[in-house]
């Protein structure tokens, strides 16, 4: 199934990638899931597979809501992720002088 934000000639997205992206779109503002959380919720793949999907196809979805297990924003994308966290009210904490998402407060379990 082609995502609505893709050009007409875009290659078909694999079903696993569709499932990852659909879940990323459902994460509420101010909440996050780790790559491992997403894989566990879907019952297939692992953190690396989720990361690969997000790297290849994640631009049209709220990619900043799928994060590393240590709560740090994706390296190289901090300058784009941090303003999103702040505008959505995502709980943050400072560790070693750098901001991280407070997973205890911000983790979403997939329930509505």
C-alpha positions in Angstrom: 0.0 0.0 0.0 1.4 3.4 -1.0 1.4 6.1 1.7 -0.6 9.2 0.9 2.4 11.5 1.2 4.4 9.7 -1.5 4.6 10.6 -5.2 2.5 8.6 -7.6 5.6 6.7 -8.8 7.0 5.8 -5.4 8.0 2.2 -4.9 5.6 0.1 -2.8 6.5 0.1 0.9 6.9 -3.4 2.5 4.2 -4.5 4.8 6.5 -4.4 7.9 7.4 -0.9 7.1 3.8 0.1 6.7 3.0 -1.4 10.2 5.9 0.5 11.8 4.9 3.8 10.2 1.2 3.3 11.0 2.2 2.8 14.7 4.5 5.8 14.7 1.5 7.9 13.4 -0.6 6.7 16.3 1.8 7.7 19.1 0.1 10.7 20.8 1.9 14.1 21.0 4.0 14.2 24.1 4.5 10.5 24.1 7.2 8.2 22.6 8.1 4.6 22.0 11.6 3.2 21.7 12.6 1.2 18.6 12.3 -1.9 20.7 8.9 -1.0 22.0 7.6 -0.7 18.4 9.0 -4.1 17.5 7.6 -5.7 20.6 4.2 -4.1 20.1 4.1 -5.4 16.5 5.4 -8.8 17.6 8.0 -9.0 14.9 11.4 -7.5 13.9 13.6 -5.9 16.4 15.0 -2.4 17.2 17.4 -2.4 14.3 14.7 -3.3 11.8 12.4 -0.5 13.2 15.4 1.9 13.0 16.0 0.9 9.4 12.3 1.5 8.5 12.3 4.9 10.2 15.6 5.8 8.4 14.2 4.8 4.9 10.5 5.8 5.2 10.0 7.8 8.4 10.1 11.3 7.1 6.3 11.8 6.6 5.4 10.6 10.1 6.3 12.0 13.5 9.7 10.3 13.5 10.8 12.1 16.7 8.3 10.0 18.7 10.3 6.8 18.0 13.5 7.0 19.9 16.5 5.2 21.2 16.2 3.2 24.5 18.4 5.7 26.4 16.0 8.5 25.6 18.5 10.5 23.5 17.3 12.1 20.3 18.6 10.5 17.1 22.2 11.7 16.7 22.4 14.4 14.0 18.7 15.2 14.4 18.6 16.7 17.8 18.2 20.2 16.4 15.0 19.1 14.7 13.7 16.7 17.5 14.1 18.9 20.5 11.8 21.7 19.3 9.1 19.1 18.5 9.4 17.6 22.0 9.1 21.0 23.6 6.1 22.1 21.5 4.3 18.8 22.3 5.2 18.9 26.0 7.2 15.7 25.9 8.8 15.2 29.4 12.6 15.8 29.1 15.4 15.4 31.6 19.1 16.4 31.4 21.8 13.7 31.7 25.4 14.7 31.4 24.5 18.1 30.2 22.4 16.8 27.3 18.6 16.6 27.0 16.9 13.3 26.9 13.3 12.2 26.8 12.1 11.1 30.3 11.0 7.6 29.3 9.3 6.9 32.7 6.9 9.8 32.0 6.7 9.8 28.2 6.7 6.2 27.2 3.5 5.1 25.4 2.3 1.5 25.7 0.1 1.5 22.6 -3.1 1.8 24.4 -5.6 4.4 23.4 
